[in-house]
Amino acid sequence: MELEDQAYKNFVRYLKNDYTTIIYKKNRDDWKKAEIVISTVQSLSSQNKYKKLFSPTDFDLLISDESHRSIGGNSRAVFEFFIGYKLGLTATPKNYLKNIDPEELSAKDPRAWEKRQLLDTYRTFGCESGEPTFRYSLLDGVRDRYLINPIVADARTDITTQLLSDKGYAITVTDDNGKEAEETFFGRDFEKKFFSEKTNAVFCRAFLENALNDPVSGEIGKTIVFCVSQNHASKVTQILNQMALKLWSDKYIIPTLRFK
């Protein structure tokens, strides 16, 4: 798995003179000969393998990358099975307890407070003050030339403005019986309950107009686009392809079908 290989290469790069590093799935029979063992929570949680393969005292230190994902459900069970010191790494810590009144929350849902405690990254990793043990900020990354400051592009439409407002975006819909009724949608409903091709087109156009170009090829650099769902991702891909064809038609070859 790529994630395991990345971790392995970096551990070997910096620690090979002092420690032996292995990937567990490639060294199942002699993993105890190594000081550093790499695996994924998903593979260990499958059929509760972690209980069958290890004992709680097998590791002195556990490092969990993307630790906000290792504190829920079966993943959390894997992480808490071991009693060694735990180090959690995440770029998106979750403070689920901030400005929350436990009594008021519990009155609405008796288990809500418990759920928030289980999902709170700070409490899980012993940062009760809401501050991580070590913080590497965006500004630090920019200063060290690993990152760049974000560029904000205005891609608002009348629809998105209303979706994000307190009143929401109201439209008249017709049910199966032909009756009309007003339905209100909010930001969280976009591409889940409410769909808008024009809004997606505005997003895509804003990206193409503001995206950074590769300094060598001049083409738009590698980009990650976050979508609501796979269906939404498919729509955005189609729109981007259509726009790219119009902008750079000489770089796209459209196959021609000929019939005899």
N, C-alpha and C positions, 0 to 999 in steps of 0.2 A: 504494500500500500504506500502511496506517495508520501503521506504524512509521516509514516514510520521511517521511511527512507530519509526524509529531510532531517528528522530529529537525529537519526543515527549518524548521518554525515557530519552534523554540527558537533555532536558529542565527541566523535572521533577526531575531528579537526582540532578541538581545544583540549581534550583530556586524554588522548591516546597514550601519552607517556606515563600517565599515572593510573588510569583505569581501563578495564576491558569493557567494551560496550557490545551488546548483542540485541537483535530483534527477536522477541520471544518465539514467534511462529516459525522462524527459521532455525531455532535452536531449542526446541522443546525438551530434548533429553538431557542437555547439559547446561541449562541456563544458570545453574547455581555456580558455575565457574566464573561468571562475569560479575562485575560490581554494579554495572548499569544495565537494566533490562527495559526494553522499549516495547510497548504494546498499545492497543487502543481500548478505550472503555467499552466500545461496542462489542469487540470480539470477546472480552472477558465476561460481559454481562449475558451473552448468549447462553442460555440453558444453565445459568449460574456457574459458569466454568471457573470463575475466580475462587469459589469455595472448594472446588474439587482439586484445583491445581496448586493452590497456595495456602499457607497458614497466615493468620493475622500478623505474625511477627517476622515475616520473610523480608520485609524492607524497612530500612531505617528512615528513609525519606521518599516521599511520593511527590512528583511534580506533575501537575495537571494543567496542560495547555488548554486554552479556551474554557477555563474553569467554570464559567457561567453555565456551560452545558452539562457539567458533571455534578450538579447539585439537585437534579430532579429525577424522580422515578428510579428505575433500575441503575442508572448511572451513579446516583448518589449512594446507593447500597454498595456498589463496588468500591467507591472512594472511602466510605466509612468502615468497610470491613477490615482494613489494615490500620494498625495502631501507631505506625510511624509518624514522624512529623510530615505535615502536608503543606506544600507550596502551590498556590493557585495563581495562574497567569491568565489575564483577560484584558482586552482593550475596551470591553463594555461591561463594567461592573454594574450590578443592579442593587439599588438601595430601596428595597420594598417597604421599609419601615419608616421612611422619612415623612414627617408631618402626619402620621397616622395615629388615631386615638384607638387603642386596643379595645376598650369597652364599647365604644360606639360601633366599631367594625364587627365585633363579636355579637352584638345585639342583632345585627342584620343577618349574619351567617356565623354560627358558632365555630366553624372550622376555618374561617377566612384568615384570622390572625395566625393560626398555625401554618397555613399555606404560605403566608407572606414570610414567616420566619424561615421556612424551609427553602424559599427561593431567594433569600437575601444573601448576596455574595459576601458582603462585609461581615455579617455575623458568622457565616460558615467558616470563614478563614481568619476569624479572630480579630477583625478590625472594627471593634465596637463603636469607635468614634465616627465611623463613616468615611474614614480616610484609609486608603490602602497602605500597606507597609512600605511600599516603594511606588512612586508615581513617575512615569515617564510621559510627559505631556506632549501635545501636538507641537507646541512651541519648541520643546526640546528637540523633537524630531526634525523640525524645519531648520533649527540652528545647526544640527549635526548633518544636515543635507541628506537625511534618509527620506524626508517627506517634504511636501510643499503646502503652503497655505491653501485652503479651499477657495474656489472661485464660485460665487453665488450668481446664478443666472435667473432672471425673472421669467418664469414660465406660467404665470398665473392666467387663468381665464375667468370669466364670470362664474362658470360652474364650480371651479376649484375654490374660488373665493367664498362662495356660498356654502360649499361642502365643509369648509373649515370654520365657518362661523357658528355661533351658538344656536342660531335659528335653523341652520342646515339648508339643504337645497330641496325645495318642494316641487313636485311635478304631479300632474293628473294622470292616473293610470286607469285602465279598464280591465275589470276582472273577467273571468270566463263566462259570467252571466250577462256581460254587456253593461254592468253598472260602473259608473265613474266614481273615483275616490282620490283624495289627495294623499300622497305618500311623501314622507320627508327622509332624505338621506344625509349622512354625515361623512366626514373624511374616511372613517374606518370602513365605510360601505363601498368605497370606490373599487371597481373591478371584482367586487364580491356580490353586491346586490344592485349596484348601479354601474352601467357601462357607457362609455363615451368615446367614440372613435376620434372625434375632433380634439378632445382633451389629450388623448394619447399622441395625436399628431403634433400638437403644440409642444409636448414634452420632447418628442424626437427631434423636432426642428430646432428647439433651443439647444439640445445636445450637439447637433451637427454644426451649429453656428458658433458654439463656444468651446468645443472640445480641443484639447491640446494635440498638436501634430508631432509625429515622429521627426526628430531633427535630421535624420538621414533620408528617409523615403518621402517625407512630406505628407504621408498618410496619417489619418487619425490613429493615435496610439491605442494600445490595449486598454480596454475599458470594461468595468463591471457595472452592469445595469441591474438595479434591484427592482423586481416586479412582485406583484401581490401573489401570483400563482403561476403555474405552468401555462395555463391558457393565456394569461396576461402577457407572459414572456413571449409566447408564440405570436400574439398580436403585435407587440412592439417590434419583434424581429421582422415581421412582414412589412410594417410601416417603414422601418429603417432601410430595408432592402429596396423598397419602392423609391424612397427619397434618394438613396445613394445612386440608383440607376439613372435618375434624372440629372444628378449633379456630376457624376463621373461615368457617363455612358460609355466612354472609350475603354474603361477598365472592366466592364462587365460584358460577358459574352452570353447572349441569349440563344439557346439552341433552336434551330429551325427544323420542324418536322415536315418531311415531304412524303407524299403518298403517290404511288404509281397506280 
